Amino acid sequence: MATSTIMKISPQGQIRIPKKIMITLGIEKGDYVEVDVEKSQIVLKPRKLIDPSQGWYWTKEWQKMETDVDEEIEKDQLSAKFESAEEGLKWLKK
């Protein structure tokens, strides 16, 4: 994506990210960005802060499983309801 916009730095050292760029990057007011300097250029990278104890949920592997399950639910590929864990285990072993 090659988008170029000229922005003025405020007296407080702030810039405003244009709405069009925010939409393109999927960022919103209150989100975080990482600021890097690469080859004499300022690079802003969208970042989401995640509680370390919840990091597993956002791994590629877990998100793939979530997507697969959502597709199964959409296709109504659900198991029957079980009255006990034992019933569920019997069903799984079939």
C-alpha positions as CSV (number, residue, x, y, z in Angstrom):
1,M,0.0,0.0,0.0
2,A,1.6,3.2,-1.1
3,T,-0.3,6.0,0.5
4,S,1.3,9.4,1.0
5,T,-0.1,12.2,3.1
6,I,1.6,15.4,4.4
7,M,0.8,16.2,8.0
8,K,1.9,19.0,10.3
9,I,3.5,18.2,13.6
10,S,1.6,20.1,16.4
11,P,3.5,22.2,19.0
12,Q,3.2,19.1,21.4
13,G,4.9,16.9,18.8
14,Q,1.7,15.2,17.8
15,I,0.4,14.2,14.3
16,R,-3.1,13.1,13.3
17,I,-3.4,9.9,11.3
18,P,-6.0,10.5,8.6
19,K,-9.2,8.5,8.9
20,K,-8.7,6.9,5.5
21,I,-5.4,5.4,6.7
22,M,-6.9,4.3,10.0
23,I,-9.6,2.4,8.2
24,T,-7.1,0.8,5.8
25,L,-5.0,-0.4,8.7
26,G,-8.0,-1.4,10.9
27,I,-7.0,0.9,13.8
28,E,-9.3,3.1,15.9
29,K,-9.0,5.9,18.4
30,G,-7.3,4.6,21.5
31,D,-5.3,1.9,19.8
32,Y,-1.6,1.6,20.1
33,V,1.1,2.1,17.5
34,E,4.8,1.1,17.6
35,V,7.1,3.9,16.5
36,D,10.4,2.8,14.7
37,V,13.1,4.7,12.9
38,E,14.2,2.8,9.8
39,K,16.7,4.4,7.3
40,S,16.0,7.9,8.6
41,Q,12.2,7.4,8.3
42,I,9.5,7.2,11.0
43,V,7.6,3.9,10.7
44,L,4.3,3.5,12.6
45,K,3.1,-0.1,13.2
46,P,-0.4,-0.9,14.5
47,R,-0.1,-2.9,17.8
48,K,-2.7,-4.6,20.0
49,L,-1.8,-5.1,23.6
50,I,-2.7,-8.5,24.9
51,D,-2.6,-9.7,28.5
52,P,0.2,-12.3,28.5
53,S,-2.1,-14.8,30.2
54,Q,-4.4,-14.6,27.1
55,G,-1.7,-14.7,24.4
56,W,-2.4,-18.4,23.5
57,Y,-5.8,-17.3,22.1
58,W,-4.2,-15.1,19.5
59,T,-1.7,-17.6,18.1
60,K,-2.1,-18.6,14.5
61,E,-2.8,-22.2,15.4
62,W,-5.6,-21.3,17.9
63,Q,-7.2,-18.8,15.5
64,K,-7.2,-21.4,12.7
65,M,-9.1,-23.8,15.1
66,E,-11.6,-21.0,15.9
67,T,-12.2,-20.4,12.2
68,D,-12.6,-24.1,11.6
69,V,-15.2,-24.4,14.4
70,D,-17.1,-21.3,13.2
71,E,-17.4,-23.0,9.8
72,E,-18.6,-26.2,11.3
73,I,-21.2,-24.3,13.3
74,E,-22.3,-22.5,10.2
75,K,-22.7,-25.8,8.4
76,D,-24.7,-27.2,11.4
77,Q,-22.0,-29.9,11.9
78,L,-22.7,-30.2,15.6
79,S,-22.7,-33.2,17.9
80,A,-25.8,-34.2,19.9
81,K,-26.2,-32.9,23.4
82,F,-24.9,-35.2,26.1
83,E,-26.2,-35.7,29.6
84,S,-22.8,-36.7,30.9
85,A,-19.1,-36.6,30.1
86,E,-19.2,-40.4,29.7
87,E,-21.8,-40.1,26.9
88,G,-19.7,-37.5,25.2
89,L,-16.6,-39.7,25.4
90,K,-18.6,-42.7,24.0
91,W,-19.7,-40.5,21.0
92,L,-16.1,-39.3,20.4
93,K,-14.8,-42.9,20.3
94,K,-17.2,-43.9,17.5
